[in-house]
Amino acid sequence: MFDLLKTRLHQGYRTSDFPKGEVHLPERFRGKPVLDPSRCQEGCSSCRDICPTQAITLNPLKLDLGACLFCPLCQEKCPDKAIAFTSDYRLAVRSRNDLMVSGEELRLASEMDDKMLRVFGRSLKLRQVCAGGCSGCEAELAAAGNVIFDLSRFGIQFVASPRHADGIVVTGPVTNNMETALRKTYEAVPSPKIVIAVGACAVSGGPFAGAEDSQDGVPKDIPVDLYIPGCPPHPLTILDGLLRLLGRLEEKRDS
Amino acid sequence: MKIDSQEFLSCAVWIRNGEAVPLAEIPQYSPIDFRQNCLYLAHSGSRLAALCSFPGFSRTKEAKTILAVFADDAGSKVGLLFSVLGGNNSYPSLSLDLPQAQNFERELFEEHGIIPEGHPWLKPLRRKMDSYPFFRVEGEGIHEVAVGPVHAGIIEPGHFRFQCYGEMIHYLEIQLGYQHRGAESLFLRSSPERRLVIAESIAGDTAVGHALAYCMGIEALSDCDPPFYAHLVRGAALELERLANHTGDLGALCGDAGYLPGASWFGRIRGEFLNMLMELSGNRFGRSLIRPGGVRFGFSSSQIKDFLIRLEKIEQDLKETADLTFNTPTVYSRFEETGILTNETADTLGMVGPAARASGCDRDVRRDHPFGIFRFVQIPAAFVDSGDVMARALLRWLEIQRSLRFLREQLNGLPETALQVEIRSSRSDYAAVSMVEGWRGEIFHLAVTSSKGEIAGYKIVDPSFHNWFGLAAALRGSQISDFPLCNKSFNFSYAGHDL
């Protein structure tokens, strides 16, 4: 018992003060990309050609964050520095179109409407469905609940049954073999309910886009309320997205 | 020292891990002789690393081929042999005499229509999810429990079917395949850049391990060797990945045993290793770090200084958490003698990695088939004999300590040199074998090139492909309430198995 208390004191209090205080991510961390199409040379397609997931379209230069794996290939290949990854971890948006980036702006997720906020604003229970996820996104979702990020202090929890949940969090490109289970889980969640797509796979298929045994992400007929891009998204990206959806970030309230 | 007989050597063409061999040098046998030679190799102490088929690999266009790769752990070499099947696409099954082959033969049947005649358990592996023929125990008092594919936690999908008598598990059958994304066939249709990100996504918690195996294969095909410094960075990243996952597993085991201090602290320390990987590579799982020819980033001198200080602190934190955990009666009474996997079963099934080492199987690719930095610096392999949850927990703790020592020694005072070499084009009609000891065990990649030097065939064997059956075997006769703890103690990859 004494050893336990001693170790407890030594291990200390580790929970981050997010969302207050500054977030320090390392220099090499690749967050939100910033594009400057005015730098593009006529006829240059280096970034588009090298992109492993065809996330880039030209004329005008656009990057689909939903397909982007945040590898630095486009940034490295671009002779004119038209694409640069910043260390901004805030990436979550409300609609698929908002993930198309063409400049510096990214329209971050807005809060749910008042009716939904009254139901979920202070307590959100989620059921996670891994549908072909490689365990990268799953690991970061789990990490969002650890003592550092501590999701539960915001009233958000992952629960064991869809019947107890207010929504589902989908990861993975949705394999053909998981489609039925995903649909059944979605149907088992009582309405009103929300759907959150986490990671490039769930949004667009990611590295597995076009694979014959999976479906390029959440099926079109399941409405997605929040897209959290990344491969996988950092736990702070996930946390930021969830808090934005719940209208719990002050900067969002002000703007 | 073991001396190989001429007979043993002549069964197959032998190469080292990370080498390539011309396809023409791989010996071809009739299906019956192929089986004989495979069994001879297995009975002479080799392990089946892969059994696969490549369309177009055969010298005749239409006929299907099977290719076997055996790992001779004592002799640090791998042997390849193949057979061209006749018109009925069948050959006498290996599985009855060599249970290591059973999953591979099911895969050959399902993906390539190759019939292993006499296979005792030719069930679907990744397809026909709705009509899977479960084994069923019947009798008074027997009941069936079905779990999954969607589980109660944030984990990957798989289905577990228990045949129970009261609390006791008579039989557990694991139906996998839910994670099958079609990675291998997509791989062949993809650009080299895309292949690397697919490799990194075979199992996301093993991004470094699979990327390394892929890059080693490409380097072998093009006969390039990355600079020494790149090998060091790769080795350091691989060990950081191992440290993060082993630490996380210890935390999860504490969680399942209801010991929350361990769960919280190990869970927090796991993040420290991921953060180091992020500082090195820009991604918490080390994605985009390893590339054919070398690495994208190295350690800056300030990083090395910082990491050394932090690693020392982490080692202390881990030590006090581990000491506390392993000395807590509620933990060790839960871990000890739970889910015993015998040495004989682990060996028969051809299991690899910590799951095998915790049952006394002394195999570790880093030592047996040294690659990269491990050709120069060895990490002593750890193993434990008892095969229970405690053994698997202790083994992780032993490996954590050894990897930490390796990291601290290697980071000390090495000047940064070139990060990568230019990759030449791949040699045509070659096969390259690359194996990496990932944190779950042996990651195996086999790349075959066409006459134009393009990748014409690619086989990925995640350690979990060898291992899943071990979990089912370990649970026979156990309490069903021990299942979550046992499952966690093995922590196999679903995505890696189903690809």
Interface residues (C-beta under 8 A of the other chain):
Chain A: D3 L4 T7 R8 H10 Q11 R14 L25 P26 R28 F29 R30 I50 C51 P52 T53 L69 F70 C71 P72 L73 F85 R127 Q128 V129 C130 A131 G132 G133 C134 S135 G136 C137 E138 A139 E140 L141 A142 A143 N146 V147 I148 F158 A160 S161 P162 G172 P173 T175 N176 N177 M178 A181 T185 C201 G206 P207 F208 G210 A211 E212 D213 S214 C231 P232 H234
Chain B: R126 R127 M129 P149 V150 A152 G153 I154 I155 E156 P157 G177 Y178 Q179 H180 R181 G182 A183 S185 L186 R189 S190 S191 E193 R194 L196 V197 I198 E200 S201 I202 A203 G204 D205 A207 G248 P261 S264 W265 G267 R268 G271 L274 N275 M278 E279 L280 S281 G282 N283 R284 F285 R287 S288 R296 F297 D317 E320 T321 D323 L324 N327 S493 Y494 A495 D498
